[in-house]
Amino acid sequence: MKKYEFINHTADLGIRVWGESIEELFKNAAYSMFDIMADLNRVELKKTMKVHIEKEELDELLADWLRNLLYKFNGDRYLLKEFKVETIDTQGLKAKVKGEKLDLSRHHLKTEIKAVTYHGLEVKKIDRGWEAQIIFDV
């Protein structure tokens, strides 16, 4: 099963993401966002960080997960490429993410993502697992 594909959107950048489980869907959404922003082949797994987000509706939880990770890039300058979603339950989301500080002498940036939007945001169960649609402000 492929992780994601681009979808047509007039002004911003949209993707459709899949996962066999809800945890895999969130993992693939995070990977997709960073894959759009940078060449992940050059990112090393030097730092592990924990992420915890309180329980929300599933689509809001996905948006806040991605916003949290986008802040780690924009605010703390971390490029992330490995995402282990440990639990998504009534308490919220717990995960560990890995990557390293941005180093422009080694890392190639591709597309700037400014924000994760609620516009068109959708998370749904499908026959083969889970699917989400996400629109990024670029």
Steps between C-alpha positions, in 0.01 A plus 500: 500500500646840405527764772362806323418680177449862402146620433394799293449818697484850355709707740656269756651151499276199566581136567309178556664262749438134583578256777392149590444615860420841645853511647651430157281771346636759746856375444461521122344848521799625700749334265318647199515854639876482560557321168332794326717749691843337467713222354472249786780280365747745655336513844665298777323363807704687760225622737188331639212712630174406667169643385179495704175658385181497709192325362301676231285400208703287260534763227598769754750259656661445160522875437650566844748211456623652174502854645707379795753342263501803271584715803796271572624597153406870486561580866772259609657433155468119510463291186318180596477178304405217734165496678384235747142558607473293815134558587192680378222444754253681727791679669644639176816428303843391620791470261875515460658682208859498377712730291763768533555875500479666161843546342476689171849380400363140490122524473309587186170682562229463236163658585421735786188399694367794701204332671271198524146614421155375601382566145405168341642306796354151509582172676296192415499122525520325163497134391879465519556707816495877537518801269548872564497813292718789614546848353820691581540877471817552294 
